[in-house]
């Protein structure tokens, strides 16, 4: 049952992220790389997300190539659709705010 919830959450969040036009590469697990390719944008957005209660990590060079700089988000079986919606909304809002800085 837990595994089914996890896969349902993965598919739900993946559809939101892809539907929003984000590049997640070939991601097929509970770890979502939101590939932005901009170090400052990634680090600023992850900071904003953390301030708003959403755990996300910036992954930058040299861990990945500069063009692959990304926000890393995770999905769990315990998350509700409300959690996933909040995570997605905060991702979008944080990127928007980071671009304005």
N, CA and C atoms as an extended XYZ file, in Angstrom:
303
Properties=species:S:1:pos:R:3:atomname:S:1:resname:S:1:resid:I:1 pbc="F F F"
N         0.830       -1.203        0.000 N   UNK     1
C         0.000        0.000        0.000 CA  UNK     1
C         0.868        1.257        0.000 C   UNK     1
N         1.923        1.234        0.781 N   UNK     2
C         2.814        2.390        0.837 CA  UNK     2
C         3.497        2.622       -0.520 C   UNK     2
N         3.922        1.545       -1.155 N   UNK     3
C         4.568        1.650       -2.457 CA  UNK     3
C         3.605        2.229       -3.491 C   UNK     3
N         2.339        1.814       -3.431 N   UNK     4
C         1.348        2.338       -4.366 CA  UNK     4
C         1.129        3.834       -4.158 C   UNK     4
N         1.088        4.252       -2.888 N   UNK     5
C         0.941        5.685       -2.589 CA  UNK     5
C         2.134        6.467       -3.123 C   UNK     5
N         3.340        5.901       -2.940 N   UNK     6
C         4.542        6.582       -3.429 CA  UNK     6
C         4.466        6.771       -4.938 C   UNK     6
N         4.154        5.707       -5.683 N   UNK     7
C         4.097        5.815       -7.134 CA  UNK     7
C         2.972        6.732       -7.594 C   UNK     7
N         1.871        6.731       -6.883 N   UNK     8
C         0.786        7.662       -7.222 CA  UNK     8
C         1.253        9.100       -7.016 C   UNK     8
N         1.981        9.352       -5.923 N   UNK     9
C         2.498       10.694       -5.658 CA  UNK     9
C         3.540       11.105       -6.688 C   UNK     9
N         4.397       10.163       -7.081 N   UNK    10
C         5.402       10.454       -8.105 CA  UNK    10
C         4.711       10.873       -9.397 C   UNK    10
N         3.734       10.098       -9.827 N   UNK    11
C         3.039       10.407      -11.080 CA  UNK    11
C         2.297       11.746      -10.989 C   UNK    11
N         1.669       12.007       -9.840 N   UNK    12
C         0.928       13.251       -9.655 CA  UNK    12
C         1.875       14.452       -9.751 C   UNK    12
N         2.976       14.398       -8.997 N   UNK    13
C         3.909       15.522       -8.975 CA  UNK    13
C         4.599       15.674      -10.333 C   UNK    13
N         4.960       14.564      -10.942 N   UNK    14
C         5.606       14.599      -12.256 CA  UNK    14
C         4.704       15.277      -13.283 C   UNK    14
N         3.417       14.970      -13.247 N   UNK    15
C         2.496       15.589      -14.206 CA  UNK    15
C         2.395       17.094      -13.973 C   UNK    15
N         2.436       17.530      -12.720 N   UNK    16
C         2.384       18.964      -12.430 CA  UNK    16
C         3.647       19.665      -12.939 C   UNK    16
N         4.799       19.068      -12.643 N   UNK    17
C         6.072       19.690      -13.011 CA  UNK    17
C         6.237       19.743      -14.532 C   UNK    17
N         5.974       18.634      -15.193 N   UNK    18
C         6.089       18.612      -16.657 CA  UNK    18
C         5.029       19.516      -17.276 C   UNK    18
N         3.828       19.482      -16.739 N   UNK    19
C         2.758       20.350      -17.227 CA  UNK    19
C         3.088       21.822      -17.074 C   UNK    19
N         3.917       22.145      -16.081 N   UNK    20
C         4.346       23.522      -15.867 CA  UNK    20
C         5.513       23.926      -16.751 C   UNK    20
N         5.968       22.986      -17.587 N   UNK    21
C         7.040       23.306      -18.519 CA  UNK    21
C         8.445       23.135      -17.981 C   UNK    21
N         8.588       22.481      -16.834 N   UNK    22
C         9.918       22.297      -16.252 CA  UNK    22
C        10.627       21.097      -16.857 C   UNK    22
N        11.947       21.210      -16.960 N   UNK    23
C        12.795       20.132      -17.455 CA  UNK    23
C        13.222       19.273      -16.268 C   UNK    23
N        12.825       18.012      -16.284 N   UNK    24
C        13.256       17.080      -15.228 CA  UNK    24
C        14.122       15.964      -15.814 C   UNK    24
N        14.606       16.169      -17.012 N   UNK    25
C        15.453       15.167      -17.642 CA  UNK    25
C        14.712       13.849      -17.788 C   UNK    25
N        15.375       12.763      -17.455 N   UNK    26
C        14.796       11.428      -17.560 CA  UNK    26
C        14.330       10.908      -16.205 C   UNK    26
N        14.034       11.784      -15.274 N   UNK    27
C        13.667       11.389      -13.914 CA  UNK    27
C        12.513       10.400      -13.912 C   UNK    27
N        12.704        9.300      -13.185 N   UNK    28
C        11.668        8.271      -13.091 CA  UNK    28
C        11.591        7.714      -11.677 C   UNK    28
N        12.018        8.529      -10.702 N   UNK    29
C        12.003        8.102       -9.303 CA  UNK    29
C        11.353        9.195       -8.458 C   UNK    29
N        11.439        9.044       -7.154 N   UNK    30
C        10.873       10.024       -6.228 CA  UNK    30
C        11.744       11.266       -6.088 C   UNK    30
N        12.880       11.282       -6.757 N   UNK    31
C        13.786       12.433       -6.731 CA  UNK    31
C        13.595       13.206       -8.029 C   UNK    31
N        13.215       14.462       -7.894 N   UNK    32
C        12.932       15.297       -9.055 CA  UNK    32
C        14.010       16.357       -9.241 C   UNK    32
N        14.759       16.289      -10.347 N   UNK    33
C        15.700       17.349      -10.666 CA  UNK    33
C        15.013       18.407      -11.531 C   UNK    33
N        14.826       19.577      -10.997 N   UNK    34
C        14.228       20.672      -11.759 CA  UNK    34
C        15.412       21.424      -12.374 C   UNK    34
N        15.734       21.097      -13.607 N   UNK    35
C        16.949       21.590      -14.252 CA  UNK    35
C        16.713       22.999      -14.783 C   UNK    35
N        17.471       23.940      -14.208 N   UNK    36
C        17.335       25.343      -14.596 CA  UNK    36
C        18.586       25.877      -15.276 C   UNK    36
N        19.746       25.292      -14.983 N   UNK    37
C        20.981       25.709      -15.639 CA  UNK    37
C        21.478       27.086      -15.256 C   UNK    37
N        21.059       27.592      -14.107 N   UNK    38
C        21.453       28.930      -13.651 CA  UNK    38
C        21.752       28.857      -12.157 C   UNK    38
N        23.033       28.937      -11.819 N   UNK    39
C        23.471       28.779      -10.427 CA  UNK    39
C        22.754       29.739       -9.480 C   UNK    39
N        22.784       31.020       -9.800 N   UNK    40
C        22.190       32.011       -8.896 CA  UNK    40
C        20.682       31.812       -8.750 C   UNK    40
N        20.015       31.510       -9.835 N   UNK    41
C        18.573       31.268       -9.793 CA  UNK    41
C        18.253       30.068       -8.903 C   UNK    41
N        18.985       28.984       -9.068 N   UNK    42
C        18.757       27.780       -8.270 CA  UNK    42
C        18.977       28.050       -6.788 C   UNK    42
N        20.096       28.673       -6.447 N   UNK    43
C        20.415       28.891       -5.035 CA  UNK    43
C        19.455       29.882       -4.378 C   UNK    43
N        19.074       30.906       -5.101 N   UNK    44
C        18.120       31.868       -4.545 CA  UNK    44
C        16.745       31.224       -4.380 C   UNK    44
N        16.302       30.485       -5.383 N   UNK    45
C        14.981       29.841       -5.315 CA  UNK    45
C        14.920       28.822       -4.186 C   UNK    45
N        15.968       28.018       -4.004 N   UNK    46
C        15.930       27.020       -2.918 CA  UNK    46
C        15.917       27.697       -1.553 C   UNK    46
N        16.586       28.817       -1.439 N   UNK    47
C        16.550       29.572       -0.188 CA  UNK    47
C        15.137       30.079        0.092 C   UNK    47
N        14.504       30.633       -0.907 N   UNK    48
C        13.127       31.127       -0.762 CA  UNK    48
C        12.195       29.980       -0.397 C   UNK    48
N        12.357       28.848       -1.063 N   UNK    49
C        11.501       27.691       -0.770 CA  UNK    49
C        11.659       27.253        0.678 C   UNK    49
N        12.895       27.205        1.149 N   UNK    50
C        13.141       26.824        2.541 CA  UNK    50
C        12.493       27.784        3.526 C   UNK    50
N        12.546       29.068        3.223 N   UNK    51
C        11.914       30.071        4.076 CA  UNK    51
C        10.405       29.901        4.113 C   UNK    51
N         9.860       29.281        3.062 N   UNK    52
C         8.416       29.074        2.978 CA  UNK    52
C         7.995       27.649        3.338 C   UNK    52
N         8.903       26.912        3.960 N   UNK    53
C         8.552       25.605        4.501 CA  UNK    53
C         8.645       24.431        3.551 C   UNK    53
N         9.319       24.606        2.406 N   UNK    54
C         9.463       23.511        1.446 CA  UNK    54
C        10.947       23.159        1.353 C   UNK    54
N        11.259       21.895        1.639 N   UNK    55
C        12.640       21.432        1.597 CA  UNK    55
C        13.028       21.111        0.157 C   UNK    55
N        14.037       21.813       -0.326 N   UNK    56
C        14.575       21.584       -1.666 CA  UNK    56
C        16.059       21.906       -1.600 C   UNK    56
N        16.832       21.274       -2.466 N   UNK    57
C        18.280       21.453       -2.455 CA  UNK    57
C        18.752       21.959       -3.802 C   UNK    57
N        19.697       22.881       -3.755 N   UNK    58
C        20.345       23.329       -4.975 CA  UNK    58
C        21.507       22.408       -5.278 C   UNK    58
N        21.593       21.949       -6.506 N   UNK    59
C        22.698       21.097       -6.943 CA  UNK    59
C        23.397       21.827       -8.088 C   UNK    59
N        24.664       22.170       -7.855 N   UNK    60
C        25.377       23.012       -8.811 CA  UNK    60
C        26.752       22.425       -9.125 C   UNK    60
N        27.438       23.083      -10.033 N   UNK    61
C        28.794       22.717      -10.406 CA  UNK    61
C        29.671       22.734       -9.164 C   UNK    61
N        30.521       21.756       -8.928 N   UNK    62
C        30.952       20.695       -9.826 CA  UNK    62
C        30.170       19.379       -9.672 C   UNK    62
N        29.123       19.362       -8.866 N   UNK    63
C        28.331       18.131       -8.726 CA  UNK    63
C        27.639       17.771      -10.039 C   UNK    63
N        27.233       18.788      -10.782 N   UNK    64
C        26.651       18.617      -12.118 CA  UNK    64
C        27.276       19.679      -13.010 C   UNK    64
N        27.150       19.526      -14.319 N   UNK    65
C        27.683       20.553      -15.214 CA  UNK    65
C        26.909       21.851      -15.002 C   UNK    65
N        27.519       22.957      -15.376 N   UNK    66
C        26.864       24.257      -15.191 CA  UNK    66
C        25.509       24.323      -15.885 C   UNK    66
N        25.377       23.684      -17.044 N   UNK    67
C        24.114       23.674      -17.782 CA  UNK    67
C        23.059       22.798      -17.114 C   UNK    67
N        23.484       21.951      -16.171 N   UNK    68
C        22.566       21.025      -15.502 CA  UNK    68
C        22.246       21.447      -14.066 C   UNK    68
N        22.631       22.670      -13.676 N   UNK    69
C        22.331       23.152      -12.321 CA  UNK    69
C        20.835       23.023      -12.076 C   UNK    69
N        20.490       22.529      -10.896 N   UNK    70
C        19.098       22.145      -10.661 CA  UNK    70
C        18.646       22.330       -9.227 C   UNK    70
N        17.336       22.321       -9.066 N   UNK    71
C        16.696       22.220       -7.757 CA  UNK    71
C        16.301       20.757       -7.604 C   UNK    71
N        16.679       20.174       -6.481 N   UNK    72
C        16.327       18.776       -6.229 CA  UNK    72
C        15.185       18.737       -5.216 C   UNK    72
N        14.106       18.078       -5.629 N   UNK    73
C        12.943       17.908       -4.760 CA  UNK    73
C        12.640       16.423       -4.642 C   UNK    73
N        12.122       16.019       -3.499 N   UNK    74
C        11.785       14.617       -3.263 CA  UNK    74
C        10.305       14.480       -2.946 C   UNK    74
N         9.750       13.340       -3.316 N   UNK    75
C         8.360       12.995       -3.029 CA  UNK    75
C         8.380       11.746       -2.151 C   UNK    75
N         7.481       11.688       -1.168 N   UNK    76
C         7.373       10.503       -0.319 CA  UNK    76
C         5.945        9.965       -0.347 C   UNK    76
N         5.789        8.753        0.154 N   UNK    77
C         4.468        8.129        0.218 CA  UNK    77
C         3.568        8.833        1.223 C   UNK    77
N         4.167        9.469        2.220 N   UNK    78
C         3.381       10.112        3.276 CA  UNK    78
C         2.801       11.461        2.864 C   UNK    78
N         3.268       12.001        1.770 N   UNK    79
C         2.781       13.304        1.323 CA  UNK    79
C         1.362       13.189        0.784 C   UNK    79
N         0.586       14.214        1.090 N   UNK    80
C        -0.773       14.299        0.552 CA  UNK    80
C        -0.737       15.122       -0.728 C   UNK    80
N        -1.824       15.126       -1.453 N   UNK    81
C        -1.901       15.961       -2.658 CA  UNK    81
C        -1.731       17.433       -2.282 C   UNK    81
N        -2.218       17.795       -1.092 N   UNK    82
C        -2.053       19.183       -0.628 CA  UNK    82
C        -0.572       19.507       -0.444 C   UNK    82
N         0.208       18.567        0.114 N   UNK    83
C         1.652       18.779        0.264 CA  UNK    83
C         2.304       18.950       -1.112 C   UNK    83
N         1.937       18.080       -2.035 N   UNK    84
C         2.522       18.130       -3.376 CA  UNK    84
C         2.138       19.416       -4.099 C   UNK    84
N         0.890       19.839       -3.949 N   UNK    85
C         0.448       21.101       -4.554 CA  UNK    85
C         1.214       22.277       -3.965 C   UNK    85
N         1.395       22.278       -2.648 N   UNK    86
C         2.151       23.360       -1.996 CA  UNK    86
C         3.595       23.367       -2.492 C   UNK    86
N         4.202       22.191       -2.577 N   UNK    87
C         5.573       22.108       -3.068 CA  UNK    87
C         5.699       22.669       -4.473 C   UNK    87
N         4.763       22.325       -5.325 N   UNK    88
C         4.787       22.820       -6.696 CA  UNK    88
C         4.558       24.337       -6.726 C   UNK    88
N         3.570       24.807       -5.993 N   UNK    89
C         3.286       26.247       -5.963 CA  UNK    89
C         4.476       27.033       -5.439 C   UNK    89
N         5.134       26.506       -4.401 N   UNK    90
C         6.301       27.196       -3.855 CA  UNK    90
C         7.459       27.180       -4.843 C   UNK    90
N         7.607       26.100       -5.594 N   UNK    91
C         8.637       26.035       -6.628 CA  UNK    91
C         8.416       27.148       -7.645 C   UNK    91
N         7.218       27.236       -8.169 N   UNK    92
C         6.892       28.253       -9.171 CA  UNK    92
C         7.092       29.658       -8.605 C   UNK    92
N         6.568       29.898       -7.412 N   UNK    93
C         6.677       31.227       -6.800 CA  UNK    93
C         8.121       31.592       -6.490 C   UNK    93
N         8.901       30.617       -5.986 N   UNK    94
C        10.295       30.896       -5.641 CA  UNK    94
C        11.116       31.238       -6.879 C   UNK    94
N        10.889       30.532       -7.959 N   UNK    95
C        11.619       30.824       -9.200 CA  UNK    95
C        11.235       32.215       -9.705 C   UNK    95
N         9.957       32.526       -9.654 N   UNK    96
C         9.503       33.855      -10.079 CA  UNK    96
C        10.163       34.948       -9.227 C   UNK    96
N        10.139       34.761       -7.911 N   UNK    97
C        10.743       35.749       -7.018 CA  UNK    97
C        12.246       35.853       -7.236 C   UNK    97
N        12.905       34.719       -7.432 N   UNK    98
C        14.347       34.716       -7.639 CA  UNK    98
C        14.727       35.453       -8.925 C   UNK    98
N        13.918       35.330       -9.940 N   UNK    99
C        14.193       36.018      -11.207 CA  UNK    99
C        14.047       37.527      -11.068 C   UNK    99
N        13.213       37.958      -10.118 N   UNK   100
C        12.981       39.390       -9.918 CA  UNK   100
C        14.078       40.044       -9.097 C   UNK   100
N        14.919       39.247       -8.467 N   UNK   101
C        15.982       39.818       -7.608 CA  UNK   101
C        17.192       40.215       -8.415 C   UNK   101
